[in-house]
Amino acid sequence: MKGFLMDMMSAMMPFMKPLVWTALAAFIIGLVLAFAGGTSTRALARFARRVVLAIGIFFVVAQLMGLWLGAQPSINFGDPRKFEFILVPFWQLGLAALAGAFVMRLATRNRA
């Protein structure tokens, strides 16, 4: 079972960095829509908040699963061709996404 989960985690690693950029884009779009006002934009802002929240929960759970498997899951934001390694653990990315979802919640709640 652990072998299957480790293979699955290895197969998912190339898709983790685009998932981070997706959460960032959803966060920015959600904040813009939250401050734009209007009924339809509020609904889209709530959807963007749910996307950011789901990605944040996913990264926190992926960190826990990685630790259970004996790995230290992280994403390299450096340039490996230049031997730059800026490793960011999954839990930090998840916590940032969860904090962003909370900020989006505050932004959409106070709008009339």
PEDA-V913972 format. One record per run of one state. SS is the DSSP state (~ for helix, > for strand, _ for the rest). FROM is the first residue (numbers start at 0). LEN is the number of residues. Records with the same first field share a line. If there is no record, write none. Layout:
# PEDA-V913972
SS=FROM-LEN + FROM-LEN
This chain:
# PEDA-V913972
_=0-1 + 36-2 + 69-4 + 76-3 + 82-4 + 109-3
~=1-35 + 38-31 + 79-3 + 89-20
>=73-3 + 86-3
